[in-house]
Amino acid sequence: MRLRTFESFWLVKNGILHSYPSLQEDLQTEIVVVGAGITGALTSHALVEKGYKVVLIDKRDVGQGSTSATTSMLQYEIDVSLTNLSEMIGEHGAVTCYQAGIDAIKKMEKLVKKTGIEVDFEKKGSLYMAHDEKAATDLFKEFELRNKYKLGVKWLSTKQVMQQYGLVCFGAILSNTAASVDAYRMAHALIQLNAARGMKVYDQTTIKDFQLNENPVMITTTDGFQLCCKKVIFCTGFESTKLLKEKIAELFYTYACVSEQAINIPAKLNNILVWDTDDPYLYMRTTNDGRLLVGGEDSAVNFPFFQQKIKDKKAKNIINKLNHILPSVKFIEDFSWGGTFGTTKDGLPYIGQSPEYDNALFVLGFGGNGITFSVQAMEIIPALLEGKSNELSGYYRFGR
């Protein structure tokens, strides 16, 4: 299964920022992190900070999995609304998970400032729009519940959204906590930072076999070399579903396109992330080089032989929808791409140990805000390694 139907904007824009050798020797270490995308970069950074001896491996080059295809919209919102999540896990649990998303965005901002890495991090707001009148009724109930718990929201009428942002909708929730980042650059920057501190990094290194229920764990690569460690942390996104018997996620395909530079848009759109209640939903944000990035058209089916044609058709559909909700803007496509992602029944990630393996932990931040889930894992994973747990690890557990 190919991740992308066409090289993403982030990969074309940035190129290969850093390259690492493949594993060509037997090694012993404390922890092996599998997956050198943004999740693996954040997780390995947290482990190095705790003093663990870490080896990071990936079968691709760094950041060339889902990280290069993400739109890098950092939202506290989960793909399942606070209202619906409350029905699934209780109101307290749902609010706890939503508040954790707010905290994660603030923690990422602190991390960027502390490390001094340049990753185009920008604080923004978030605008969640109703696509029709019925959706507006449900969305206002969602607003009331979020406002009840002081999540930093404001209700905007149809007229207010049009006046401020030039967008056509039936009302919207304006949230004051969101951000955007270049996740591809951030993955590279964090990995390079920790490689300089002693973390060993190997790309183009594919696992042939592993013994996750033995102590120590033995990992064998396709080149015949072995990694011996105490624990393995899998940060491999949707590809981890192949390792697990438990049905944890449904895979789907999502598409995005980005405009030419210097697109003429209402000035306030530069300060927010936008998404709507449609199914599949449309989402958009600006980039730091004067473009508008728009995505959506999620689909549960894909035909590899026709990937290019499907991508082109999806891009046209996305632009048509954009023209409907942002009629004053002329969007000229410059890049478009597609990617595979996963979604869970409750919109929550799976972070922790699967009962299927004794010595493996997983950080699987499925859904539209996988990056913020990965930031939360920076505290959850070290705690679990120390035999501790917290409230979030209970909600994100396997077998729920």
URDA-V978713 format. One record per backbone hydrogen bond with DSSP energy under -0.5 kcal/mol. CO is the residue of the C=O (numbers start at 1). NH is the residue of the N-H. If there is no record, write none. Layout:
co->(CO;CO)
nh->(NH;NH)
//
This chain:
co->(8;9;10;11;15;21;27;30;30;31;31;32;32;33;33;34;36;37;38;39;40;41;42;43;44;45;46;47;48;52;53;53;54;55;56;57;58;60;61;65;66;66;72;72;73;74;79;81;82;83;84;85;86;90;91;92;93;94;95;96;97;98;99;100;101;102;103;104;105;106;107;108;109;110;111;112;112;117;119;122;124;125;126;126;127;127;128;129;130;132;133;134;135;136;137;138;139;140;141;142;143;144;145;146;147;152;154;156;157;158;159;160;161;161;161;162;167;171;171;172;172;173;173;174;175;176;177;178;179;180;181;182;183;184;185;186;187;188;189;190;191;192;194;195;200;202;204;206;209;210;211;211;212;217;217;218;219;220;220;221;225;226;227;228;229;231;232;232;233;233;234;236;237;238;239;240;240;246;250;252;253;254;255;256;257;258;258;263;266;267;268;269;271;273;274;275;282;283;284;285;287;290;290;291;291;292;293;294;295;296;299;302;303;304;306;307;308;309;310;311;312;313;314;315;316;317;318;319;320;321;322;325;326;329;330;331;332;335;337;338;339;341;342;343;344;349;350;352;354;359;360;361;362;363;363;364;364;367;369;370;371;372;373;374;375;376;376;377;379;380;381;382;383;384;390;391;391;392;394;396;397)
nh->(12;13;14;15;17;203;228;230;231;33;55;34;233;35;57;235;63;41;42;43;44;45;46;47;48;49;50;52;51;54;30;31;200;33;202;35;205;204;64;68;69;70;74;181;75;179;81;85;86;87;88;89;90;94;95;96;97;98;99;100;101;102;103;104;105;106;107;108;109;110;111;112;113;114;115;116;117;119;182;180;178;273;128;175;129;275;173;277;170;136;137;138;139;140;141;142;143;144;145;146;147;148;149;151;150;176;174;172;161;162;163;164;165;166;167;166;169;130;170;156;174;128;175;154;126;178;76;124;74;122;183;186;187;188;189;190;191;192;193;194;195;196;199;198;56;58;206;222;220;212;214;218;359;219;229;211;227;208;209;224;221;27;219;29;217;32;234;361;34;235;363;239;240;241;242;243;244;248;343;341;299;339;296;337;294;334;335;265;269;270;271;272;125;127;284;129;276;295;274;293;290;262;263;287;293;259;285;257;283;255;253;304;306;307;310;311;312;313;314;315;316;317;318;319;320;321;322;323;324;325;326;168;329;331;332;333;260;258;256;5;254;252;367;250;347;351;364;362;357;232;354;234;352;237;365;350;366;370;373;374;375;376;377;378;378;379;380;381;383;384;385;386;388;387;394;394;395;396;397;351;400)
//
